[in-house]
Amino acid sequence: MTAGGSRPARAAGVPLLRTEGLTRHFKIGGAVSRRTLHAVDDVSLSVGERQIVALAGESGSGKSTIARLLARVYRPTSGEIYFEGRPISAFRSRADRLAYAGLVPMVFQDPFSSINPVFRVSHGILRGLKLHRPDLSAAQRRDEAARVFEAVGLAPGGDVLQRYPHELSGGQRQRVGFAQALALRPKLIIADEPVSMLDVSIRVGLLNLMTELRDRQGVSILYITHDLASARYVADRLVIMYAGQIAEAGPTEEVIADPRHPYTQLLLSAVPDPHAPLGVSAQTDRGEPPRVIDPEPGCRFRWRCPLAIDACRTITPVLRPAGGAGHQGPPGTAPEGDREVACHVAQSGAPVRAF
């Protein structure tokens, strides 16, 4: 990316976005405190072109912190983010930062607070178009806004633009968020829990919208969620996070059908099974909360894992190919069909069934 927003061609095989050792720590407890919250630790992942990658895990796992790092709301404590093969730390001019913000916009969780209630819904999208696409005239901006609204299912676009946020449903407001992102001609949309505050009956429409944006518009999506059912519905690849680290990653159907990490098994065991016999309850874990304030070496899931071995207590597992074979590149860069897991037991090739 150069001044003016032009982008050099990306080399073949280079992911659209990749993180390498991405880390974000927060000091807590006041100015004299030495305590550190490890929100994200050594995370390496990638998102390919025309791909939906789901980043899943329970609350506090670091998912939203990663979203804010990718959106440049936070600066990494260490590590790097690469977009189209270039480190975004090199994007220092205003033109480069503005271009990146347009190529990697964010859709927020709360559709009721992400749109200014004082203005018509046209206000936000027209401002974005004026800032990121200055070549368009005022009339062209309004035509483009109406077109994008209709592309996300808000028709007729011209009429919806004139409405106020309180006149729209929650699902319609979230579609406005996607329209605002799509108007910037993005390469990648960061969707942070975009359906979690919507009724179940509305969620499927938004999930279908994400697949349509991928298939018809060629937009990649990093879908952040705690809901494995919705991740299975839309995602090509699934990344499971626990306590600021990646526990497991791979093609979505393979991860769900054959989870290798005990934490992934625990998440899946919590999903209601309508076919289970009456009176049979899922096995639960010990309920120990993750320890992310000045964590000790070792696996952060060991306090809850019935399979923990001596190595889990002293050596932090690294994300590697499941079973110890296959891809040998840096963590998070495995080919699309490969599985990766950060578990000493799984990497030994032994069968893993904890929950």
N, C-alpha and C positions, 0 to 999 in steps of 0.2 A: 504494500500500500504506500503510495507516495502522496505528496502534497496535491490537493485537488481531488483526492479520493480514487485515483486510478489504481488498479490492482494488477501486479504481475501474474502471469499464468502459474497455476499450482502444478508442481511436478506430479507425474503419474504415481499413484499409490500413496500419496501424502494425504492424511485425514484432513477433513475440513477444519476441525478443531481438535487439539490435543493438549493435555496437561502433563507435566513431567515433575514429579515430586512436589506437587502443589501443597503448601502448608500455610495455615493461618492460626496464630496463637493470640490470645487476649490476656493482658494483665488484669487481675482482679484483686479487690480488697484494698484499694487506695494506693497512694503514691509510694508508700514505704513497703508495701507488700511485695513479696517475691513469688507469690502464687500465680500460676499460669494455666489458663484454660486452653486445652489443645482441641480447638473446634474442628480443624482439618489437619491431618497429618500424612504427608507423603502420598498424596493421591495422584495416580496416573491413570487417565482414561482418554478415550478418543470418541469422536462422533464423525461418521463418514457422510459423504454427500447423499442426499435423499434417504436419510436414515432417521428413525426415531429411536432414541436411546432413553430408557427409563432408569432414573436414579432413585432407588427405593430404600426404605429403612424406617425405623420408628422415629418419633420425635426426639430431637437432640442428637441425631446421628451425623449432622454436618451437611445435610443436603442443601438447605437454603443458604448456608455460608458459601458453598461452592458456587451457587447461582450468583451471589453477590460478587464473588471474586471474578467470575467470568464476565459479569456486567461492569466490572471496574468500579463498583461501589466500595469494595475493600481492596487494599493492596496486599499481595501475598507476603507473609513473613519470609518465605523462601519458596523456591520452585519457579516454574515458568509456565505460561500459557502460550500456545502456538496457534495462530489462526492462518489458514492457508499456507502453512509452513514457516511463517514469520513470527518471532516472539512479539507479543503485544507490548512488552516493556519498551520496545523500540518505537512505538507509536507515541511520539512526544509532541508533535505539532497539533494545533487545534484541528486542522483539516483531517489529520489521521485519526484523532480520537473521535471526531464527529462521524467520519466514515465508518469506523468500527461500531459505534453505537447504532448506526442505521443498519449495518449488516448483521448485528447480533442484538436485537431488541429483546425485551423481557415482557412477559405477560404475568401479572401478579395474581396472588391467591384470592384476594377479596374484591369481587366485582363492584361492591357497594362503596368502597373508599378509593378505588384506583381511578375514578372519573370525577372531575370537579362538578358537584351538584349545582353550582351557581350558573353554569353555562350550558348551552345546548351541546349535544354530543358531537356536533360538528367542530366544536372549538378545539379539542385536543388533536384530532386528526389533521385539521387544516394547519395548525401551528407546526405539527411535525413535518408536514409536506413543505411548508415554507422554509423550514430550517434545513431539511435534508435534501430537498429537491428544488433549489432556487431557480432552476430553468423553467419551471412551470408558471404560467400566469395565474391570476386569481381564479379565472373561470376554469382553467385546466385543473387547478387544484380541487375545485368543487366537483368537477366531473370525475376526477380520479378517486376522490373520497366516496362518491356514490357508487362507482364501479367496484371498489374494494368492499364496501358494505354488502353489496349484492353477492360478491364472491364468498362471503362468510355466512350467507343465509339471512341477511337483513334487507329484505326487499319490501317495497321499492326503496332503493338507497336514498334517493333525494328526499323522500318523506321522513325516513328515519333520522336523517341528519338534522332535521328541524326539531326533533323531540328533545326533552330534558331527561336526564338520567332517571328521575322518579317515575317517568312514564314507561320505562322498560322493565322487563322481568330480569331476574338474576342471570338467567341464561343469555338473554339478549345483551346485557351489559358485558358479560364475559366475551361475547362475540365482538363487541365493540373493541375490547382490548386486543383481540386477535387482528381485527381490521386495522387498528392503529399500527400494529407491528408490521402487518403485511404491506401497508402503504409505503413503507420505507424500502421496499424491495430487498428483504433480508435473505441471507444465506442460511441462518440458523436462528430459531426462536427458542429462548429459554422460558419454559412454561413452569412456573413454580406453584404446584398444587392448584392448577386452574379449575378443577371441578370439585374440590373438597367441600366447598361451601354451598354447593348446588344440590337440589333434590335429585334423588336417584333417577327419576324419570327424565331429567334434563341432561344428566351426565353423558348418556350415550350419544346424544347429538353433538356435544362438544368433542368427544373422543373421535367420532366420525369426521368431524371437521378437521382434526389434526391429521388423520390419514389422508384426507382429500388434499390438504395443503402439501403433504409430502408427495402424493402421486401426481397431482395436477400442476402444482406450482413449483415442485422441485425443492421445497424448503425442508431442511433438516430440523429436528426438534429434540431438545433435551427436556424430557418430561420428568419432573420431580414429583414424587408421590410416596405415600405410605400404603397405598392400596395395590396389592399385587394382582387383584382381579383386573383392574383397569390397565395396569402395566402389561398384563398378558394380552389384553384386547388390542392394544395399539402398537406395542414396542417391538422393534426388530431385535434389540439387544437389551439385556437387563443387567444392571450393576447394583449389587446389594452393599449398603454401607452400614457400619456399626461403629459407634464411638469415634467418629472422625476418620475412619479408615475403610478401605474397600475390603469386604469379606469374600465376595465372589462375583464373577462376571462371566457372561457368555450369551449365546442365543437364548432368547426368552423361553421358548418352549422346552429347550434342553435343561435350563436351570430349574424350571418349575417341575418338569417330569422327573429329574434326577438331581436334586440338590446335593452338593458336595460339602458345603459348610454347615456345621450344626446350627448356626444362627439362621441360615436360610430355611432349614428344616423347621426351626421354631416358628418363624413367620408363617410358613405354610400350614403348620399345625393349628394356628389360630384362625385360619379361614374356615367358616362354618361348612360342614359337609352334610348336605341333605340326604345323602345315601347311607350315612353311618347308622348302625343299629341304635334303637332307643336305649337309653341308660348307659351308653358308652361315651365317656368324655375324653377329650384330647389330653395327652400327657403334657404337663406344664413344667417350666423350668423353676429354678430356685428363686427367681425374681430379684436377683442382685442388680442394682442400677449400674450402668456403665461408669467407669472411673476415668474421667478425662481431665481432672485437675491434677497437674503434676503426676501423670501416670507413671507407674513403674514399668521397667522392661517386661516383655512377655505379651502373650495374647490378651487383649482387653476383654475377650468373651470368656476367659477361663473361669471366672467366678460363677458363671451360669452353666458351664458346659460339663456334662457328665462324662465326657470322653477325654478330659484334659490329662495330658501326660507331663512328665518333668520338663520337657522342652517348652511347653506352653507357659510355664511359670517363669522362665528366665530369658527366652529368646522371642523377640517379636517376629511373627511370621510375615513373610514377604509374598506379595501376589505373584504366583507362578502357575505354570500349566498344571491342571489337575492330573494327578498320577505321576507327575515328574517327567513327562515326555512332551514332545511337540515343540511349540514355539519357544525360542530361546532369546527373544529380544527383550527390550526394556518392559517393565510392568505396564499394563494398560495398553499395549500396542499389539496384542495378539490379533491375528486375522479374524474376520467376522465369524467364522465357524468354530473357533477355538474356545475352550473353557479355561478360566483362571480361578484360582482359589488361594486364599491366605489362611491356610490351616495345616499344621504339622502332620496331623493324622491323615488328612486327605492327600497331602503331597507324598506321603509314604506309599500310597497305593492301597492302603487297607480300606475295607468297606466302612463307610461312615453312616451310622444311623443312630441319632441321639434322641430324636423326638418323634 
